[in-house]
Amino acid sequence: MKKIYRKVVVAGMVLTMALGSIGCGKTAPAEVKEEETVLAGGWQAAENKAITEELQALFDKAMEKMVGVDYTPIELLETQVVAGTNYKFLCESKVVAPDAPVQKAIVIIYEDLEGNAEVTDIEVLEDSGEEGLDGGWEAAQDGTITDELQELFDRAAEGLTGVDYTPIELLETQIVAGTNYKFLCESRVTAPDAETKQVIVTVYEDLEGNVSITDISDAEEQGTGGFGIANPFVEVSSLEEAARGAGFEMEAPEEVEGFEGKRISYIKGTLIQVVYGPEDRELLIRKGVGEDDISGDYEVYEKEEEMTAGGRTLLTKANADGIYTVTWTEGGCAFALSCDSPMTEEMVKALAEEVR
């Protein structure tokens, strides 16, 4: 769906695009030493990991149309030069919902030769277990690698050869008969021109202060691949199930003429949506908590007008060929209709009167 499925919040979303590098006359936010040979397609560890104003602006530009999950960049991990530039950020992610947990995520952003920026991949790192319980993993309140943590890691890794591991963030701790520490690290084979990659290293410290590495795994393998966990929607088979999961009810048409089939999903405490029709021609209906625009449609249309249906005032966005997006609020909730193909006023009114 051209207006909705380019955003993280829609289940099943996959972004594909040609990847590329910094163009003529453009400076990358993360500098690479001039004397180094950077091969197109190879990831290079960022020398300066700080989130500068320029990097924050790039990140915000790529994220400005994302809804449902908030991402905050913590540091720049790597860059990749191809026919533009890819930037790999370590971020904190939080679903926009009351009491949602904060997780760590790796977000990849592509900037093309003209300065356009898009999110191409999000990997949410392994979720924590029961917080505060003996034996359960607990998210680190402050992931900074302190001198004490660095010393702990160095003692555990001192016997390793062939690969260098650099801890960049403490993700979680686990209290057992001692303590487990889960570190996000950069790993690099000790060989010329070797690429860096992210791994998760688990270090165990016993009650006497002895330390050892108990596990090393690829960070992406501990995530879900692509937009799995990063996508906050849960797919269900009925609006009744969605209501139980979301915590509020929604009424929508059982079927819509011309749009065969439907898919129902929700975000807990936040939003319910129904998508009618095949992927190449879809009609979306949403209901959410609050009064913000939840359509997910940020395109500019030729005209915006108000119309009345079922005693409610609707804001329509349209081009000469018809209406594409409709929004309104009622009873502290926001509603949205959005369609790939133009809708008539009659169709909009009929749909709006069935949605509660």
Backbone torsions as a table, in degrees:
resi	resn	phi	psi	omega
1	MET	NA	124.5	-167.4
2	LYS	-64.6	-30.6	-174.3
3	LYS	-99.6	-24.2	-171.7
4	ILE	-108.0	-42.2	-169.9
5	TYR	-81.5	5.4	172.8
6	ARG	-88.2	2.2	-174.9
7	LYS	-111.3	150.2	-176.1
8	VAL	-56.8	-32.9	-167.9
9	VAL	-74.4	-3.0	-178.1
10	VAL	-101.1	128.9	-176.6
11	ALA	-60.1	141.3	176.3
12	GLY	82.3	6.5	-176.4
13	MET	-69.4	135.3	173.6
14	VAL	-134.5	127.3	178.0
15	LEU	-101.0	135.0	173.4
16	THR	-131.5	139.4	177.6
17	MET	-163.6	161.1	175.5
18	ALA	-75.4	132.0	-177.1
19	LEU	-94.9	150.0	-174.0
20	GLY	-157.3	-172.1	-172.3
21	SER	-123.9	175.4	-177.9
22	ILE	-59.5	132.5	-176.7
23	GLY	-87.5	178.0	-177.1
24	CYS	-61.9	127.6	177.1
25	GLY	82.8	4.3	-179.0
26	LYS	-113.0	137.2	-178.6
27	THR	-103.1	129.4	178.4
28	ALA	-72.9	141.2	178.1
29	PRO	-59.0	-35.7	179.0
30	ALA	-102.9	118.2	-175.3
31	GLU	-80.4	150.7	174.8
32	VAL	-118.3	136.6	-179.0
33	LYS	-55.9	135.3	-177.4
34	GLU	-64.0	-32.6	-175.9
35	GLU	-77.0	-11.0	179.0
36	GLU	-83.4	143.3	175.6
37	THR	-92.5	115.8	-179.0
38	VAL	-102.2	115.2	-179.8
39	LEU	-84.1	136.3	178.5
40	ALA	-58.4	131.5	178.2
41	GLY	95.1	-12.4	-178.7
42	GLY	-94.1	136.6	176.9
43	TRP	-79.3	137.4	177.9
44	GLN	-123.1	132.3	178.2
45	ALA	-62.2	135.4	179.4
46	ALA	-69.6	131.2	178.7
47	GLU	-72.5	-39.0	176.9
48	ASN	-111.9	110.0	-174.8
49	LYS	-87.8	-6.4	-176.5
50	ALA	-64.6	145.5	176.7
51	ILE	-84.9	96.7	179.9
52	THR	-75.9	170.9	176.9
53	GLU	-60.8	-37.2	179.7
54	GLU	-66.3	-42.3	177.2
55	LEU	-66.4	-39.9	178.4
56	GLN	-62.2	-40.7	178.8
57	ALA	-64.4	-40.9	177.0
58	LEU	-62.4	-45.6	-179.6
59	PHE	-62.3	-45.7	-179.4
60	ASP	-63.0	-38.2	179.6
61	LYS	-62.5	-42.4	-179.9
62	ALA	-69.9	-29.9	-174.1
63	MET	-95.4	-3.9	-169.1
64	GLU	-62.8	-22.2	-179.7
65	LYS	-103.4	7.0	179.3
66	MET	-86.2	134.6	177.1
67	VAL	-132.0	157.4	176.2
68	GLY	100.6	-31.4	179.1
69	VAL	-137.9	134.4	174.7
70	ASP	-97.2	132.9	178.0
71	TYR	-119.5	131.7	178.2
72	THR	-120.6	116.3	-178.9
73	PRO	-69.8	133.7	178.9
74	ILE	-99.0	-45.1	177.4
75	GLU	-160.1	159.1	176.0
76	LEU	-87.9	124.9	-178.5
77	LEU	-89.8	-53.6	-173.3
78	GLU	-148.9	163.7	169.3
79	THR	-129.6	156.1	-179.6
80	GLN	-136.2	121.8	-179.1
81	VAL	-97.0	119.9	174.2
82	VAL	-134.0	-115.4	175.5
83	ALA	-99.6	33.6	-176.1
84	GLY	169.6	-149.1	177.8
85	THR	-141.3	134.4	170.5
86	ASN	-99.9	139.3	177.5
87	TYR	-121.5	130.0	179.4
88	LYS	-108.5	115.6	-177.5
89	PHE	-108.3	141.7	165.0
90	LEU	-89.9	128.0	-173.5
91	CYS	-132.1	162.1	163.0
92	GLU	-97.8	135.5	179.7
93	SER	-122.6	143.1	-180.0
94	LYS	-148.5	122.5	175.6
95	VAL	-62.2	137.3	-179.5
96	VAL	-75.4	82.6	-179.5
97	ALA	-159.0	150.4	-179.3
98	PRO	-57.4	133.9	174.1
99	ASP	63.6	19.1	177.8
100	ALA	-68.6	141.4	-179.1
101	PRO	-73.8	153.8	174.4
102	VAL	-92.8	129.0	179.4
103	GLN	-122.3	163.7	173.1
104	LYS	-92.3	143.5	180.0
105	ALA	-142.8	150.9	172.2
106	ILE	-105.4	119.8	-177.3
107	VAL	-114.0	128.4	177.4
108	ILE	-107.2	127.5	-179.8
109	ILE	-119.8	133.8	178.4
110	TYR	-105.4	129.0	174.7
111	GLU	-113.5	121.1	-177.9
112	ASP	-83.1	-176.7	-174.8
113	LEU	-66.4	-19.8	-178.5
114	GLU	-98.5	5.0	178.2
115	GLY	89.0	5.7	175.7
116	ASN	-75.6	141.9	-176.1
117	ALA	-126.2	136.2	179.3
118	GLU	-139.9	147.3	172.2
119	VAL	-79.5	127.4	-179.9
120	THR	-110.3	-18.4	178.6
121	ASP	-161.8	145.8	174.7
122	ILE	-136.0	125.8	176.1
123	GLU	-118.8	111.1	174.7
124	VAL	-85.4	126.1	-176.7
125	LEU	-73.1	163.7	-171.5
126	GLU	-46.4	130.8	-179.4
127	ASP	-70.4	148.7	178.4
128	SER	-73.9	160.0	175.0
129	GLY	-88.9	-150.0	179.6
130	GLU	-63.7	123.3	-178.2
131	GLU	-74.8	138.0	171.1
132	GLY	77.4	-3.9	-179.3
133	LEU	-92.8	143.2	178.2
134	ASP	-60.4	126.8	-178.4
135	GLY	92.9	-11.7	179.7
136	GLY	-99.2	145.4	177.3
137	TRP	-73.7	139.1	178.8
138	GLU	-125.6	129.1	-179.5
139	ALA	-60.1	138.0	179.4
140	ALA	-66.9	132.1	178.2
141	GLN	-69.6	-34.8	176.7
142	ASP	-135.8	113.8	-175.3
143	GLY	-84.5	5.3	-177.8
144	THR	-59.9	136.6	176.4
145	ILE	-82.3	96.9	179.8
146	THR	-76.4	171.3	176.9
147	ASP	-59.2	-38.2	-179.2
148	GLU	-66.3	-43.1	178.6
149	LEU	-67.2	-38.9	178.5
150	GLN	-63.0	-42.3	179.0
151	GLU	-64.3	-40.6	177.0
152	LEU	-60.4	-46.3	-178.4
153	PHE	-65.3	-44.9	-178.2
154	ASP	-60.3	-40.5	178.7
155	ARG	-63.8	-39.1	-178.9
156	ALA	-70.2	-32.9	-173.5
157	ALA	-95.4	0.4	-171.2
158	GLU	-64.4	-21.6	179.8
159	GLY	-90.7	-4.0	-177.7
160	LEU	-81.3	140.6	176.3
161	THR	-134.8	155.6	175.9
162	GLY	94.7	-25.8	179.0
163	VAL	-138.1	134.3	175.1
164	ASP	-96.5	132.9	178.8
165	TYR	-118.1	130.1	178.7
166	THR	-121.7	113.6	179.4
167	PRO	-70.5	133.1	-179.5
168	ILE	-120.5	-14.4	-179.4
169	GLU	-162.7	134.4	170.0
170	LEU	-86.5	121.6	-175.8
171	LEU	-91.2	-50.8	-173.1
172	GLU	-149.1	161.0	169.7
173	THR	-129.8	157.9	-178.8
174	GLN	-141.2	123.2	179.3
175	ILE	-90.5	118.5	175.5
176	VAL	-128.0	-129.7	170.6
177	ALA	-91.0	65.4	-169.2
178	GLY	132.8	-150.8	-179.4
179	THR	-142.4	135.7	170.0
180	ASN	-98.7	141.7	177.3
181	TYR	-123.3	129.4	178.6
182	LYS	-108.6	115.1	-177.0
183	PHE	-107.7	136.5	165.1
184	LEU	-85.3	126.9	-174.6
185	CYS	-130.4	157.8	165.5
186	GLU	-95.2	132.7	177.0
187	SER	-118.3	143.8	-179.6
188	ARG	-147.5	122.7	176.1
189	VAL	-63.0	136.9	-178.4
190	THR	-78.3	76.6	179.0
191	ALA	-149.5	152.5	-179.6
192	PRO	-57.1	138.1	174.6
193	ASP	61.0	19.1	178.4
194	ALA	-69.9	143.2	178.7
195	GLU	-81.7	156.5	172.3
196	THR	-94.7	156.7	172.2
197	LYS	-150.2	165.7	-178.2
198	GLN	-94.2	133.8	175.2
199	VAL	-133.6	162.0	175.1
200	ILE	-111.7	121.4	-177.7
201	VAL	-111.1	126.0	177.8
202	THR	-102.1	124.7	-179.7
203	VAL	-114.6	132.9	178.2
204	TYR	-108.2	129.8	173.9
205	GLU	-116.2	121.3	-178.8
206	ASP	-82.3	-178.6	-174.1
207	LEU	-68.1	-15.8	179.8
208	GLU	-99.6	3.2	177.8
209	GLY	90.3	4.4	175.7
210	ASN	-76.7	142.0	-175.8
211	VAL	-127.5	152.1	176.3
212	SER	-158.2	153.5	175.2
213	ILE	-86.0	126.2	-178.0
214	THR	-106.3	-16.1	180.0
215	ASP	-161.8	141.3	171.7
216	ILE	-133.2	121.9	-178.3
217	SER	-140.3	154.0	179.0
218	ASP	-64.1	133.5	-178.6
219	ALA	-59.7	-38.7	-177.9
220	GLU	-68.6	-31.4	178.4
221	GLU	-68.6	-27.5	177.5
222	GLN	-82.6	-11.9	172.7
223	GLY	-89.6	-150.6	-176.9
224	THR	-123.5	-2.0	-177.5
225	GLY	80.9	124.8	177.7
226	GLY	61.9	-129.6	-170.8
227	PHE	-107.3	24.0	-174.3
228	GLY	-54.6	-74.1	-178.3
229	ILE	-72.7	-31.1	-178.7
230	ALA	-60.9	-27.6	175.4
231	ASN	-79.6	115.1	-174.0
232	PRO	-80.4	-6.0	-176.3
233	PHE	-74.7	142.5	173.0
234	VAL	-113.6	123.7	-180.0
235	GLU	-84.7	138.0	-179.6
236	VAL	-136.3	174.4	-175.2
237	SER	-100.2	-7.3	-177.9
238	SER	-152.9	160.9	176.2
239	LEU	-68.6	-26.3	177.2
240	GLU	-65.3	-43.2	177.0
241	GLU	-64.8	-41.0	179.2
242	ALA	-61.6	-40.3	-179.9
243	ALA	-64.0	-40.2	178.5
244	ARG	-65.0	-39.1	-179.0
245	GLY	-75.4	-40.4	-176.2
246	ALA	-80.2	-28.1	-179.1
247	GLY	93.3	7.6	174.5
248	PHE	-153.6	162.6	-174.9
249	GLU	-96.9	158.3	174.6
250	MET	-143.3	138.3	173.4
251	GLU	-110.0	135.8	179.8
252	ALA	-151.5	159.7	-179.3
253	PRO	-58.4	142.9	175.8
254	GLU	-63.4	-38.3	176.8
255	GLU	-153.3	159.3	179.0
256	VAL	-125.9	126.5	-178.2
257	GLU	-58.9	132.2	179.9
258	GLY	89.5	-6.1	-179.9
259	PHE	-129.7	91.0	-173.1
260	GLU	-77.5	133.2	177.7
261	GLY	82.1	166.0	177.7
262	LYS	-157.3	156.1	178.6
263	ARG	-130.9	132.0	-175.4
264	ILE	-116.9	137.2	177.7
265	SER	-152.8	168.7	-178.1
266	TYR	-150.4	161.1	165.6
267	ILE	-114.8	127.6	-175.8
268	LYS	-53.7	124.8	175.4
269	GLY	70.6	6.7	-170.8
270	THR	-129.7	-49.3	-168.4
271	LEU	-160.5	147.5	170.3
272	ILE	-125.2	140.5	176.5
273	GLN	-138.8	149.9	174.7
274	VAL	-126.7	127.3	178.3
275	VAL	-112.9	122.2	180.0
276	TYR	-104.4	144.7	173.3
277	GLY	92.7	171.5	178.7
278	PRO	-73.2	167.4	-173.8
279	GLU	-63.2	-26.0	-178.1
280	ASP	-88.0	-1.6	177.8
281	ARG	-157.7	93.4	-170.5
282	GLU	-121.5	151.2	173.9
283	LEU	-121.5	125.6	-176.8
284	LEU	-113.0	133.8	173.2
285	ILE	-124.5	130.2	-178.7
286	ARG	-130.2	149.5	170.1
287	LYS	-134.8	131.6	-177.9
288	GLY	-138.9	162.1	178.0
289	VAL	-76.5	136.3	-179.4
290	GLY	97.4	-171.6	-175.6
291	GLU	-125.1	17.8	176.6
292	ASP	-78.0	160.1	176.5
293	ASP	-68.7	117.9	-178.8
294	ILE	-111.4	15.0	-176.8
295	SER	-67.9	-29.4	-175.4
296	GLY	74.8	7.1	-178.2
297	ASP	-104.0	113.5	-178.0
298	TYR	-114.0	16.9	177.7
299	GLU	-74.1	156.2	178.5
300	VAL	-96.6	127.1	-178.5
301	TYR	-110.5	165.2	-175.7
302	GLU	-67.7	-31.2	-178.9
303	LYS	-152.2	150.5	173.1
304	GLU	-124.5	125.6	-176.5
305	GLU	-138.6	158.0	175.8
306	GLU	-99.4	147.2	174.0
307	MET	-144.7	162.4	-177.2
308	THR	-113.2	135.8	176.3
309	ALA	-149.9	127.8	179.0
310	GLY	59.7	31.1	179.6
311	GLY	78.5	8.2	179.9
312	ARG	-115.4	148.6	177.8
313	THR	-93.2	122.4	-177.8
314	LEU	-107.9	141.0	172.9
315	LEU	-100.3	119.8	-178.1
316	THR	-107.8	145.1	174.9
317	LYS	-119.3	124.2	-169.9
318	ALA	-144.0	158.4	167.4
319	ASN	-112.4	-176.9	-176.8
320	ALA	-61.0	-28.6	-176.7
321	ASP	-86.4	-5.7	177.5
322	GLY	146.4	-174.1	-176.0
323	ILE	-91.8	136.3	-179.9
324	TYR	-111.9	-33.6	-177.4
325	THR	-139.7	141.0	179.4
326	VAL	-135.4	134.4	177.3
327	THR	-133.5	151.4	173.3
328	TRP	-161.7	168.9	177.4
329	THR	-128.2	151.7	179.1
330	GLU	-164.1	131.1	175.3
331	GLY	58.9	34.8	179.1
332	GLY	79.9	8.4	179.2
333	CYS	-119.9	153.7	176.4
334	ALA	-106.2	145.6	-180.0
335	PHE	-129.2	152.7	178.0
336	ALA	-151.9	140.1	168.6
337	LEU	-118.1	137.5	177.7
338	SER	-148.5	140.5	-174.4
339	CYS	-141.1	145.0	176.2
340	ASP	-66.0	-36.8	-178.3
341	SER	-106.6	155.5	-176.4
342	PRO	-65.0	142.7	178.1
343	MET	-108.3	148.2	175.2
344	THR	-85.4	164.0	177.0
345	GLU	-60.4	-38.9	-179.5
346	GLU	-62.5	-42.2	179.7
347	MET	-65.4	-42.5	-179.8
348	VAL	-61.8	-47.6	-179.2
349	LYS	-61.7	-42.7	-179.8
350	ALA	-63.0	-42.8	179.8
351	LEU	-67.5	-46.5	-177.2
352	ALA	-60.9	-34.9	-179.3
353	GLU	-70.7	-18.9	179.9
354	GLU	-93.7	-9.7	-174.9
355	VAL	-98.7	128.0	177.8
356	ARG	-138.7	NA	NA
